[in-house]
Amino acid sequence: MAEINIEKMAQNVAQRMIQKFRDNGVFVSRWIPVSDRLPEINKEVIVTDIEVSDTYASYYLGNNYWQCDNGTYEDRIIAWMPLPEPYDPQESEDEDANSD
């Protein structure tokens, strides 16, 4: 029986979903490995941990420590991405007006 690489499978599914969003005009940020660069200190970002089993909001505190929503500090974060821009009701109204 062939060995299943769950992590690789999850990455492939995520890449296909990101491409589908882009094909439909939805902007999706890319994951940034912490080995490439770290976010600004105390800026809220979305993170994923070494087990790639969950994503959650977090703040980078420096020295490889993160403050997560559940109040714990994590040193197992492998990648992060900026939060999306907040919802702007005016933007939605502008799009509705332009579609007429």
ZALOFI-962869 format. One record per residue: x, y, z of N, C-alpha, C, O in turn; residue in three letters. Coordinates in nm, 2 decimals, padded with zeros to 4 digits, m for minus. Example, Ala and Ser with C-alpha at 12.3 -4.5 7.8 and 13.67 -1.06 7.14 Angstrom:
REM residues 2
{r {01.32,m00.57,00.78},{01.23,m00.45,00.78},{01.32,m00.33,00.78},{01.42,m00.33,00.85},"ala"} {r {01.28,m00.22,00.71},{01.37,m00.11,00.71},{01.29,00.00,00.79},{01.34,00.11,00.80},"ser"} 
This chain:
REM residues 100
{r {00.08,m00.12,00.00},{00.00,00.00,00.00},{00.09,00.12,00.00},{00.19,00.13,00.08},"met"} {r {00.05,00.22,m00.08},{00.13,00.34,m00.09},{00.11,00.43,00.03},{00.00,00.44,00.08},"ala"} {r {00.22,00.50,00.07},{00.21,00.59,00.18},{00.15,00.72,00.14},{00.18,00.77,00.03},"glu"} {r {00.05,00.77,00.22},{m00.01,00.89,00.19},{00.05,01.01,00.26},{00.06,01.00,00.39},"ile"} {r {00.09,01.11,00.19},{00.15,01.23,00.25},{00.04,01.33,00.27},{00.01,01.41,00.18},"asn"} {r {m00.01,01.33,00.39},{m00.13,01.42,00.42},{m00.09,01.57,00.41},{m00.17,01.65,00.35},"ile"} {r {00.03,01.60,00.45},{00.07,01.75,00.44},{00.08,01.79,00.29},{00.03,01.90,00.26},"glu"} {r {00.13,01.71,00.21},{00.14,01.74,00.07},{00.00,01.75,00.00},{m00.03,01.83,m00.08},"lys"} {r {m00.08,01.65,00.04},{m00.22,01.65,m00.01},{m00.29,01.78,00.03},{m00.36,01.84,m00.05},"met"} {r {m00.28,01.82,00.16},{m00.34,01.95,00.21},{m00.29,02.07,00.13},{m00.36,02.16,00.10},"ala"} {r {m00.16,02.07,00.11},{m00.10,02.18,00.03},{m00.16,02.19,m00.11},{m00.19,02.30,m00.16},"gln"} {r {m00.17,02.07,m00.17},{m00.23,02.07,m00.31},{m00.37,02.12,m00.31},{m00.41,02.19,m00.40},"asn"} {r {m00.45,02.08,m00.21},{m00.59,02.12,m00.21},{m00.59,02.27,m00.18},{m00.67,02.34,m00.25},"val"} {r {m00.51,02.32,m00.09},{m00.51,02.47,m00.07},{m00.47,02.55,m00.19},{m00.53,02.65,m00.22},"ala"} {r {m00.37,02.50,m00.26},{m00.32,02.57,m00.39},{m00.44,02.57,m00.49},{m00.46,02.67,m00.56},"gln"} {r {m00.51,02.46,m00.50},{m00.62,02.45,m00.60},{m00.73,02.55,m00.56},{m00.79,02.62,m00.65},"arg"} {r {m00.76,02.56,m00.43},{m00.86,02.65,m00.38},{m00.82,02.80,m00.40},{m00.90,02.88,m00.44},"met"} {r {m00.69,02.83,m00.38},{m00.64,02.97,m00.40},{m00.65,03.00,m00.54},{m00.70,03.11,m00.58},"ile"} {r {m00.62,02.91,m00.63},{m00.63,02.94,m00.78},{m00.77,02.96,m00.82},{m00.80,03.04,m00.90},"gln"} {r {m00.86,02.88,m00.76},{m01.01,02.90,m00.79},{m01.06,03.03,m00.75},{m01.13,03.10,m00.82},"lys"} {r {m01.02,03.08,m00.63},{m01.05,03.21,m00.59},{m01.00,03.32,m00.68},{m01.07,03.41,m00.72},"phe"} {r {m00.87,03.30,m00.72},{m00.81,03.40,m00.81},{m00.88,03.40,m00.95},{m00.90,03.51,m01.00},"arg"} {r {m00.92,03.28,m01.00},{m00.99,03.27,m01.12},{m01.12,03.35,m01.12},{m01.17,03.39,m01.22},"asp"} {r {m01.18,03.35,m01.00},{m01.31,03.42,m00.98},{m01.30,03.56,m00.93},{m01.40,03.62,m00.89},"asn"} {r {m01.18,03.62,m00.94},{m01.16,03.76,m00.91},{m01.14,03.79,m00.76},{m01.15,03.91,m00.72},"gly"} {r {m01.12,03.69,m00.68},{m01.11,03.71,m00.53},{m00.96,03.71,m00.50},{m00.88,03.62,m00.54},"val"} {r {m00.92,03.82,m00.43},{m00.78,03.83,m00.39},{m00.75,03.74,m00.27},{m00.82,03.75,m00.17},"phe"} {r {m00.65,03.66,m00.28},{m00.61,03.58,m00.17},{m00.46,03.60,m00.14},{m00.38,03.59,m00.23},"val"} {r {m00.43,03.64,m00.02},{m00.29,03.65,00.02},{m00.22,03.52,00.02},{m00.28,03.41,00.03},"ser"} {r {m00.09,03.52,m00.01},{m00.01,03.40,00.00},{00.05,03.38,00.14},{00.08,03.48,00.21},"arg"} {r {00.07,03.26,00.17},{00.14,03.23,00.30},{00.28,03.27,00.29},{00.34,03.25,00.18},"trp"} {r {00.33,03.33,00.39},{00.47,03.37,00.40},{00.54,03.28,00.50},{00.51,03.29,00.62},"ile"} {r {00.64,03.20,00.46},{00.71,03.12,00.56},{00.79,03.21,00.65},{00.85,03.31,00.61},"pro"} {r {00.79,03.17,00.78},{00.86,03.25,00.88},{01.01,03.25,00.85},{01.08,03.34,00.89},"val"} {r {01.06,03.15,00.78},{01.20,03.14,00.74},{01.23,03.25,00.63},{01.35,03.29,00.62},"ser"} {r {01.13,03.30,00.56},{01.15,03.40,00.46},{01.15,03.54,00.52},{01.23,03.63,00.50},"asp"} {r {01.04,03.56,00.61},{01.03,03.69,00.68},{00.92,03.68,00.78},{00.84,03.59,00.78},"arg"} {r {00.93,03.77,00.88},{00.84,03.77,00.99},{00.75,03.90,00.98},{00.80,04.00,00.92},"leu"} {r {00.63,03.90,01.04},{00.55,04.02,01.03},{00.60,04.12,01.13},{00.69,04.10,01.21},"pro"} {r {00.54,04.24,01.12},{00.57,04.34,01.22},{00.54,04.30,01.36},{00.44,04.23,01.37},"glu"} {r {00.61,04.34,01.46},{00.58,04.30,01.59},{00.45,04.37,01.63},{00.43,04.49,01.60},"ile"} {r {00.37,04.29,01.70},{00.23,04.33,01.75},{00.13,04.36,01.65},{00.03,04.43,01.68},"asn"} {r {00.15,04.32,01.52},{00.05,04.34,01.42},{m00.02,04.20,01.40},{00.04,04.10,01.39},"lys"} {r {m00.16,04.21,01.40},{m00.23,04.08,01.39},{m00.22,04.03,01.25},{m00.24,04.10,01.15},"glu"} {r {m00.20,03.90,01.25},{m00.19,03.82,01.12},{m00.26,03.69,01.14},{m00.30,03.65,01.25},"val"} {r {m00.27,03.61,01.03},{m00.32,03.48,01.03},{m00.20,03.39,01.03},{m00.11,03.41,00.95},"ile"} {r {m00.20,03.28,01.11},{m00.09,03.19,01.12},{m00.13,03.05,01.10},{m00.25,03.01,01.12},"val"} {r {m00.03,02.96,01.07},{m00.05,02.82,01.07},{00.06,02.76,01.14},{00.18,02.81,01.14},"thr"} {r {00.04,02.65,01.22},{00.14,02.59,01.30},{00.21,02.47,01.23},{00.18,02.44,01.12},"asp"} {r {00.31,02.42,01.29},{00.40,02.31,01.24},{00.32,02.19,01.20},{00.36,02.12,01.11},"ile"} {r {00.21,02.17,01.26},{00.12,02.05,01.23},{00.03,02.08,01.11},{m00.03,01.99,01.06},"glu"} {r {00.02,02.20,01.07},{m00.06,02.25,00.96},{m00.20,02.20,00.98},{m00.27,02.16,00.88},"val"} {r {m00.25,02.19,01.10},{m00.38,02.14,01.13},{m00.48,02.25,01.16},{m00.60,02.23,01.17},"ser"} {r {m00.43,02.38,01.17},{m00.53,02.48,01.21},{m00.47,02.62,01.17},{m00.35,02.63,01.15},"asp"} {r {m00.55,02.71,01.14},{m00.51,02.85,01.12},{m00.59,02.93,01.22},{m00.70,02.90,01.26},"thr"} {r {m00.52,03.04,01.27},{m00.58,03.13,01.37},{m00.51,03.26,01.37},{m00.40,03.28,01.31},"tyr"} {r {m00.58,03.36,01.43},{m00.52,03.49,01.44},{m00.42,03.49,01.55},{m00.43,03.42,01.64},"ala"} {r {m00.31,03.57,01.52},{m00.20,03.58,01.62},{m00.13,03.71,01.60},{m00.14,03.78,01.50},"ser"} {r {m00.05,03.74,01.71},{00.04,03.86,01.70},{00.18,03.81,01.72},{00.20,03.72,01.81},"tyr"} {r {00.27,03.86,01.64},{00.41,03.82,01.65},{00.47,03.91,01.76},{00.46,04.03,01.75},"tyr"} {r {00.53,03.85,01.86},{00.59,03.92,01.98},{00.74,03.94,01.97},{00.80,04.01,02.05},"leu"} {r {00.80,03.88,01.87},{00.95,03.88,01.86},{01.01,03.76,01.92},{00.95,03.69,02.00},"gly"} {r {01.13,03.73,01.89},{01.21,03.61,01.94},{01.13,03.48,01.92},{01.14,03.39,02.00},"asn"} {r {01.07,03.47,01.80},{00.99,03.35,01.77},{00.88,03.31,01.86},{00.84,03.20,01.88},"asn"} {r {00.82,03.41,01.92},{00.70,03.39,02.01},{00.58,03.46,01.95},{00.59,03.57,01.90},"tyr"} {r {00.47,03.40,01.96},{00.34,03.45,01.91},{00.23,03.44,02.01},{00.22,03.35,02.09},"trp"} {r {00.15,03.55,02.02},{00.03,03.55,02.11},{m00.09,03.51,02.02},{m00.12,03.58,01.93},"gln"} {r {m00.15,03.40,02.06},{m00.26,03.35,01.98},{m00.39,03.38,02.04},{m00.40,03.42,02.16},"cys"} {r {m00.50,03.37,01.97},{m00.63,03.40,02.02},{m00.67,03.33,02.15},{m00.74,03.39,02.23},"asp"} {r {m00.62,03.21,02.16},{m00.65,03.14,02.28},{m00.57,03.18,02.40},{m00.57,03.12,02.51},"asn"} {r {m00.48,03.28,02.38},{m00.40,03.33,02.49},{m00.27,03.26,02.52},{m00.19,03.31,02.60},"gly"} {r {m00.24,03.16,02.44},{m00.12,03.09,02.46},{m00.01,03.14,02.37},{m00.04,03.21,02.27},"thr"} {r {00.11,03.12,02.41},{00.22,03.16,02.32},{00.27,03.04,02.24},{00.29,02.93,02.30},"tyr"} {r {00.29,03.06,02.12},{00.33,02.95,02.03},{00.47,02.98,01.97},{00.50,03.09,01.94},"glu"} {r {00.55,02.88,01.97},{00.68,02.89,01.90},{00.69,02.79,01.79},{00.80,02.76,01.74},"asp"} {r {00.57,02.74,01.74},{00.57,02.64,01.64},{00.51,02.69,01.51},{00.47,02.61,01.42},"arg"} {r {00.50,02.82,01.49},{00.44,02.88,01.38},{00.53,02.87,01.26},{00.65,02.90,01.27},"ile"} {r {00.48,02.82,01.14},{00.57,02.80,01.03},{00.54,02.90,00.91},{00.62,02.92,00.83},"ile"} {r {00.42,02.96,00.91},{00.38,03.05,00.81},{00.27,03.15,00.85},{00.20,03.12,00.95},"ala"} {r {00.27,03.26,00.79},{00.17,03.37,00.82},{00.12,03.44,00.70},{00.19,03.43,00.59},"trp"} {r {00.01,03.51,00.71},{m00.03,03.60,00.60},{m00.11,03.72,00.67},{m00.16,03.71,00.77},"met"} {r {m00.11,03.83,00.60},{m00.18,03.95,00.65},{m00.33,03.92,00.65},{m00.38,03.84,00.58},"pro"} {r {m00.40,03.99,00.75},{m00.54,03.98,00.75},{m00.60,04.05,00.63},{m00.54,04.14,00.58},"leu"} {r {m00.71,04.01,00.58},{m00.78,04.08,00.47},{m00.82,04.22,00.52},{m00.83,04.24,00.64},"pro"} {r {m00.85,04.31,00.42},{m00.90,04.44,00.46},{m01.03,04.43,00.52},{m01.11,04.34,00.49},"glu"} {r {m01.07,04.51,00.62},{m01.20,04.51,00.68},{m01.31,04.53,00.58},{m01.29,04.60,00.48},"pro"} {r {m01.43,04.48,00.61},{m01.54,04.50,00.52},{m01.58,04.65,00.51},{m01.58,04.72,00.61},"tyr"} {r {m01.61,04.70,00.39},{m01.64,04.83,00.37},{m01.78,04.83,00.30},{m01.79,04.80,00.18},"asp"} {r {m01.89,04.87,00.37},{m02.02,04.87,00.32},{m02.03,04.96,00.19},{m02.11,04.93,00.10},"pro"} {r {m01.96,05.07,00.19},{m01.96,05.16,00.08},{m01.91,05.09,m00.05},{m01.96,05.11,m00.16},"gln"} {r {m01.81,05.00,m00.04},{m01.75,04.93,m00.15},{m01.86,04.84,m00.21},{m01.87,04.83,m00.33},"glu"} {r {m01.94,04.77,m00.12},{m02.04,04.68,m00.16},{m02.15,04.76,m00.24},{m02.20,04.71,m00.34},"ser"} {r {m02.19,04.88,m00.19},{m02.29,04.96,m00.26},{m02.24,05.01,m00.39},{m02.31,05.01,m00.49},"glu"} {r {m02.11,05.04,m00.40},{m02.05,05.08,m00.53},{m02.05,04.97,m00.63},{m02.08,04.99,m00.75},"asp"} {r {m02.02,04.85,m00.59},{m02.03,04.73,m00.68},{m02.17,04.71,m00.73},{m02.19,04.68,m00.84},"glu"} {r {m02.27,04.72,m00.64},{m02.40,04.69,m00.67},{m02.45,04.80,m00.78},{m02.52,04.76,m00.87},"asp"} {r {m02.41,04.92,m00.76},{m02.45,05.03,m00.85},{m02.39,05.01,m00.99},{m02.45,05.04,m01.09},"ala"} {r {m02.26,04.96,m00.99},{m02.19,04.94,m01.12},{m02.24,04.82,m01.19},{m02.22,04.81,m01.31},"asn"} {r {m02.31,04.73,m01.12},{m02.36,04.60,m01.19},{m02.49,04.63,m01.26},{m02.54,04.54,m01.34},"ser"} {r {m02.56,04.74,m01.24},{m02.68,04.77,m01.31},{m02.67,04.81,m01.45},{m02.77,04.83,m01.52},"asp"} 
